[in-house]
Amino acid sequence: MYSKDVTVRNHVGLHARPATFFIQKANQFRSSIWVEREDRRVNAKSLLGILSLGIVGGNDIRILAGGPDEETAVEELTRLVNTGFAEQ
């Protein structure tokens, strides 16, 4: 399993639009992928799961993956979060 911590940079966090972008990217990978915030872990390929974490700007999250493309999955999802989802 591979994981990485990242701080959500966009102001409103992972609301519906950026969460959808995140899920679409996660679904490009064969690995199982999760997002953790505090003591909760959800499937990164589930919109309701991501939204249930209530992630707002400035929150730290951990992206974890297990499977054949785990490192690539985590790195690309981390890169997406670091872009701020193109929001200003």
C-alpha atoms as one frame of an Amber mdcrd trajectory, in Angstrom:
protein
   0.000   0.000   0.000   1.204   3.484  -0.905   0.024   6.713   0.726   0.706
  10.416   0.756  -0.522  13.359   2.834  -1.686  16.513   1.083  -3.290  19.803
   2.125  -6.389  20.826   0.185  -5.534  24.198  -1.333  -8.744  25.435  -2.915
 -10.901  27.631  -0.683 -14.108  25.609  -0.628 -12.485  22.187  -0.497 -13.866
  19.062  -2.120 -17.413  20.174  -2.831 -19.384  18.576  -5.689 -17.425  19.851
  -8.705 -13.850  19.194  -7.516 -14.972  15.949  -5.863 -16.298  14.827  -9.241
 -12.943  15.618 -10.884 -11.177  13.694  -8.112 -13.440  10.653  -8.522 -13.085
  10.668 -12.299  -9.301  10.622 -11.917  -9.471   7.875  -9.250 -11.584   5.704
 -11.554  -8.790   5.718 -14.149  -6.788   3.360 -11.932  -7.168  -0.338 -11.175
  -5.975   0.019  -7.587  -8.300   0.379  -4.624  -8.037   3.990  -3.479  -9.122
   5.627  -0.226  -9.133   9.107   1.245  -8.663   9.644   4.977  -9.488  12.736
   6.977  -8.918  12.589  10.694 -10.156   9.124  11.729 -12.461   8.427   8.740
 -11.593   6.528   5.574 -13.782   6.451   2.462 -13.591   4.988  -1.011 -12.019
   7.595  -3.309 -14.218   6.372  -6.148 -17.448   7.264  -4.303 -18.931  10.761
  -4.577 -21.026  10.329  -1.447 -18.009   9.017   0.423 -15.831  11.977  -0.531
 -18.573  14.509   0.215 -19.277  12.861   3.588 -15.774  13.790   4.776 -16.663
  17.508   4.652 -13.245  18.456   3.302 -12.711  22.233   3.186  -9.755  24.367
   2.177  -6.804  23.945   4.497  -7.741  20.411   5.584  -5.062  17.762   5.506
  -6.041  14.477   3.885  -4.248  11.218   3.210  -4.620   9.454  -0.129  -3.956
   5.711   0.008  -3.928   3.067  -2.701  -3.309  -0.626  -2.954  -2.923  -2.442
  -6.237  -0.968  -2.661  -9.464  -0.826   1.097 -10.124  -0.924   2.371  -6.547
   2.021   4.765  -6.714   0.881   6.377  -9.951  -2.666   6.708  -8.607  -1.589
   8.429  -5.392   0.876  10.721  -7.150  -1.631  11.827  -9.801  -4.426  12.398
  -7.272  -2.027  14.354  -5.059  -1.042  16.466  -8.068  -4.734  17.139  -8.795
  -5.376  18.289  -5.212  -2.256  20.490  -5.323  -3.570  22.321  -8.412  -6.528
  23.556  -6.351  -8.823  22.163  -9.050  -8.169  25.356 -11.042 -10.178  27.434
  -8.572  -9.025  30.799  -7.389
